[in-house]
Amino acid sequence: MDPELKRMLDETHALVKDNHRMLRAIRRDQWIGLIGKIIIWAIVLALPLYLYQQYLGPLVSKFSTLYGTSMPGTGSFSIPTSAELQKLIDSYKVGK
């Protein structure tokens, strides 16, 4: 085989191996990025639900029992009247 042709073939072979290594690294980084995005979105969507259930849920149920209203429907999330607000303030003062 011609030495010049052999040198070009070896150079091409080295370039192909380097290109294959880079493409595999890019593909691996894409998979890691996809998994990271899935984890981040799972946290972003699940965290508010968890925090509501742990911290805000008991508070809402406590205040709804204080008013004597039940949770189902939109009645629990209506705007309180001034009498209800005063009752809440009074119960807060008594609690401290």
C-alpha positions, 0 to 999 in steps of 0.5 A: 500500500502506498505510504501516503494512502496509508497515512490518510487512511490512518488519519481518517480512522482517527477522525472517525473514532474521535467523532464517534466518541464525541457523538456518544458524549453528546447523546449521553448528555442529552439523556442526562438532561432529559432525566434531570428535566423530568426530575425538576418538573416532578418536583415543581409540580409535586412540591406545592401539592405536598406543602398544601397537604402538610401545612396549608390543609390543616390551617384551612380545615381549622378555620373552616371548622371555626366558621362552622362551614364545610370544605366541599364546594366553593363556600369555603373559599368565599370572601369572609364577612366582617363579623367572621373576620372579627370572630377570627381575630378574637379567637386568635387573641384568646389563643395567645 
